[in-house]
Amino acid sequence: MKIRQVELFQVAPRWLFLKITTASGIIGWGEPILEGHADAVEACVKELSPLFIGRSAGDIEDIWQVLYRGGFYRGGGVLTSALSGIEQALWDIKGKFYGMPVYEFLGGAVRDKVKVYRGADGDTPETAARAILDAKAAGYTAIKMNAVNRANDWVSGFRVIDQISARVGAMREAVGYDVDIAMDCHGRLHKAMARELLAEMEQYHLLFVEEPVLCEHEEAFAELRRHSSIPIATGERNYTRWGFKNLITQGGVDIIQPDTSHAGGIFEMKKIAAMAEAYDVAVAPHCPLGPIALAACLQLDFCTHNAFIQEQSLNLHYNNDADLLGYMADKSPFAFRDGYVYRTTLPGLGIEIDEDLVREAAKTPHHNLTPQWRNTDGSVSEW
């Protein structure tokens, strides 16, 4: 399993795929990407590569420690996303070498299937209702909606809350409780508005509210938690177990959402989940990325007891599933039925990448930078 070569491919809409090849020809794939910073992460992977080329791909923990600690400065989105994708590819190689899925190395399967959710959005109550009905017709039993639009003042009047409530109410009226509804605020609200929104949402019995405030306001989560019975989720912008430590121990969240392409990789996610389990906190892995990142999340889901639902990125942000699944040899090996994705026994990450398709897709210009939005008063808005 000696590592011989590293290649990277930027693929539209905003993915970065990593291919690691061993001297014996085993190929492992990872997705080391940070949305809006593909060039920076690609450069970081290349900078780190001399530290693991020539080593055995099976030495995953020691390679992780070397890459994390060896540069003195550590953590943050770019460094940890680079590390995450490398780690995913190493697990893919190790699984293929031994003929086992990654979850078998991490204690074995604890479930046969995992519930997934997709996005369902609408700018009006009518379009929101249609979106959740479409999701239900497609077989989903859970969705997540974007709650707050991109232009929102620091403290707004109740008009903003009322508009959100109308859309959620239309969704609930359309499907009753046949479909769970989660809400994503993207950290666009501030504490006073978040408190008001949570109070208004109590009537709809949501699955969870995600990022009601930005993750850096750790103390605010504990305050919001005291004001609401709705489960509160966050964590897509936290990195490594140290980035989750205070969030978990301060008791402000019910669900953490680490990302296998940002938080440190699959094994680091397993450690974060174990720490969360000790505090009775659930895990719902974040995944707005491509098929490799989703496959890495599913490997974690199948061996992690407190992982209860998975964001299914192939439906959440992009609706051209046929094209996306082409990156997995024209079909997904993970069967989807009745709102669940079922476990496979395929080795490594459980996917076969169509490399010719990846190389062809990498020729297309890559969407990288995030949009810049403004509030109604002209000040910059949270993306």
N, C-alpha and C positions, 0 to 999 in steps of 0.2 A: 504493500500500500504506500510505497514511497511517492511523495508528491513531485511531479515532474513539471507541470505547466499550469498557468493561470490565464484565462481569457475572460473578457468582459464585453457585454453587448447591451447598449442602450436601445430599448424597444418602446415604441409608442404604445399607450399614451404617456406613461411616465415611469416605466420600469427599468431596472438594471439587473441583468442576469449574469451570474458568475458561473463559469465552467472550470472545474479543477480536474486535471487528468493525472492519473498515477503512471508510474513506469510500466506497470503491467497492463495499462489500457483501461482501467476502470475509471468511469467519469462520474463526478458528483456535481450537482447543480445547487446553487443558492441564489437568494435574491437580496443583495445588499443595497438597499435603496432608502433614501430619505426624500420624501416628496418635495420637489422644488430644488433639490441639491444633488442631482445625479452626478454631475461632473466632480463635485467635491468628494463624494463617496467613492467614485471610481478611482480618483487619484489616491485616496486613502488606502484602498485595497491594494493598489500597485505599490504604494510605499511600504505596506506591511508584508508584502509577499516574500521578500528575502528572509523573513523570520520563520516561514513555514515551508517554503519550497525545499525539497530534499529530506524533509521529515516524514515519518509515517503518519498517514491520514488517520490512523487509529488513536493517536495521542491527543484526543480532542480536548480533554480538560487541561493538560499542560500547555498545549498551543494556545488555548483561550487565556490562560493566566499570563503567558508570555506577551500576547498581543495586548491584553488589558493593562497589565502593570509595567510592561517593559519600556514604555515611552515616557514614564514619570507622570505626564499629564494624561488624564483618563476621563472616560464618560462623555456625555454629550451626544447629540444626535448623529453627527457625522462619524465620529470614531466608533460609536457603539453599533451603528447600522452596518458599517464595514465589517466589524467583528461578527455581527449576527449572520450576514450572508456567508462569510467564510465558514462559520460553525455549521450552518445548514448543509453546505456542500460536503463537509467532512463526514457528517452523519450519513448523508446519502451514499458516500463511498463505503463507509463501514458497513452499512446495512446490505449493500450489494455484495460486498466481499463475503459476508457470513450468510447471505441469503435470508435476511430477516428484516421486517419493518423496524423503523426507529423505535416505536413504542415498546417493542420487546426488550430493548436495552435499558429502558427506563422503568422497569418493574412489571411490564406486561399490561395487557388491556384490562380496563375496568368497565368497559361498556361496548356494546355492539354497534351503537349508532349515536350520533350527536345531533341535537336540534340546531338548526341554522336559521338565520334571519336575513332578509334582503331589504333594500331600501324601498320606500313608497312615499313619494312626495307630491305635493300640489300647492300651488300658490293661493288657491281658493278652496272653500269647503267642497265644492263640486269636484274639482280635479283631485283633491285629496281622497275623497270617497272612491272615485274611480280607480285610483292607484292601489288602494288596499284591496279592493275587489279583484283587481288584476292579479295581485300577489296571491290572494286566496285561490283564485282559479288555477294558478300555476302550481299549487300544492303547498304553499307556505302557511305556517301557523304562527309566524311571528314576523313583524316588520319593524323598521326604525325610520322615523321621519326627521327631517331637519326642521327644528322648531323656530329658530330665530333667523330672520333674513340678514343679509350682509350689512345693511345700514341700520345701526341701532345706537341711540344716544346712551350716555353713561347712566342716566336715570330718565326713563320715558314715562309717559302717562299710561293709564290702564288700557288705552286703545291698542297698544302692542300686545298685551296679554289677552285681550278680548279676541283679537284676530287669530292668535295661536289657538285659543280655546275653541273657536268656531271650527277650525280645521280638524282638531282632534275629536271634537264632538261629532263631526260629520263622519269621520272614520269609525268611531265607536257605534254610531247609529247604523252604518252600512253593514258591519259584520258582527255586531254584538261582542261576545267574548270568545268567538271562534278563532280569532286571530289576536295574539298579544301585540300590544303597541308599546314600543320604546321611543324615546324622544332624545335627540341630540342637540345640545345648545352650542357646541363648538367653543365653549368658553367666551361666547360673545356677550354674555350678561355680566353685570356686576352684582355684588352681594345683595343690595336692596331689591333689585329687579328679580333676581333669582329666587329670593324668599317669597316674593309676591306670586311669581309664576308657579312655584311648587304648591302654594296654597290653592291656587285656582285649579291645578291639575289633579288634586286629590279625588275629585268626583269621577275621574275617568279610570282610576285604578291601573296605572301604567306599569309595564314590566320593569322599567327603570328610566331615570333621567340621566343622560350622559353629559359630563362636563358643564354643569350649570354655571360654574365659574372656572377660570383658568387653574390649571393644576398647581401653579406656584403659590396659590392662596390656600395652603394646606389648612390653616386655622379656620378658614371660612367654611370648609366642608363640615367640620364638626358642628359649627353653628347652624348650618342649613339642615344637618341631620337631626338636630334637636327640634326643628320647626316642621318636619315633614315625615310622614310614614312611607312615602314613595322611596323605593330603593334608589340609591345614588351611586353612579358609576363614573369612573375616570381611570386614566392610566396610559392612554396611547402616547402621551408625551413624557413619560417617565422611563428611565433607563436603568437597568441592572437592579439587583435586589436592594442595593443601597438607596436607589432612587424611589423605591417603594416602601422602605422601612417606616418612615414617619407617617406616610399616608395610611398604612395598615394599622400601626400601633396607636394612632391618635383617635381611631374609632369614627372617622368622618365618612367612610365609604362602606357600601355593602358589596360592591362588585368592582374588581379591578380588571383593567383591559390592556395588559401588556401586549406588545406587538413582536412577533418572532423575528421580524426584520429590523427592529429598532432596539429592543430591550436587552439584547445579548445573545439571542439564539434560542434553540429548543431547550437545551439543558438548563440554561439560566432561567428560562421561563418556568421550568419544572421547579427550580429552587424558589422562585418568587411565589408560585402557587402553593408550595408546601408551607411557606411562611404565612401566606394568607389563610390557609386552612386552619392554622393554629389559632387564628382570631375569628374563625367562623365567617370568613369573607369568601365570596364566590369569585370565579374567574370566567370572563367572557372575552377571549382573545380578539384583539383589534386586527382587522385585515382589509384595508381598502386598496390592496395592491394586486399583484398578478398570481398566476397559478402555482408558482413555486412557493411563494409565501403562504398561500392558502394550504397547500399540501403540508408544509411545516407545522402550521397551526393544528391541522387535523391529527397529525402524529401526537402532538401534545394532548389534544382533547381526549384521545382514546386511552391514554394512560394516566389521566389526572382526575381524581375523584371530584374535586370541587369546580371543575370546568363544566358549566351547565348549558352554554349556548355558544355558537360560533357565527361571527360575521362572515357572510359569504360574499366575498368581494366581486366575484364574477357577475353577480347580478346587482350589487349595491350601487356601483358608480358607473358601470358601462353596460349597455344592453345588447352588445353584439357578441352574445355567448358563443355562437358558432365559430367566430374568428378566434376568440380567446382560447377555446378548448382545442383549437388547432395546435397550440403550443404544447398540448399533451397528446400528440399523435392522433389528432382529429376526434378524440373522445375522452371524457373523464373516466378514470378508473374508479372513482368514488360514486357509487350509486346514490341518487337522490329520490326519496319516496316519502310522501306524507309529512313533509317538513323536516326530514332528517337526512343526513348523509351517513352512509353505512361504511363500516370499517372493512378494509381489505387486508390481505396478508402479503401483498407485493413488497419486495425488499426496498430498503432505503426509505426515501420520501414517498414511495408508492406511485410515482409518475414516470413516464417516459417522455422526454423532451424531443420534439422534432427539430433537430439542430438546423436542418436546411431552412425551415420556416423562420427560426430565430435569426439566422444570418441574413435572410432576405428582409425580415422586418427591421433589422438594425440599420438598413440602408435608408429608411424613412426618417425625416427629421423628427427629433424627440421633443415632446412637450415637457419643459423642465420648470421654468419659473412659475411660481404661484401668482394668481391675479392680485392686483392691488385695489382694494376697495376703500370707499370713503363713507363716513357717516353723514347724516343729513346736514350737519353743521360744517362739513368739510374736513373734519379730523379723520385720521386713518382708522380703519375698521379692522377688527380681528378677522382673519380669513376663515 
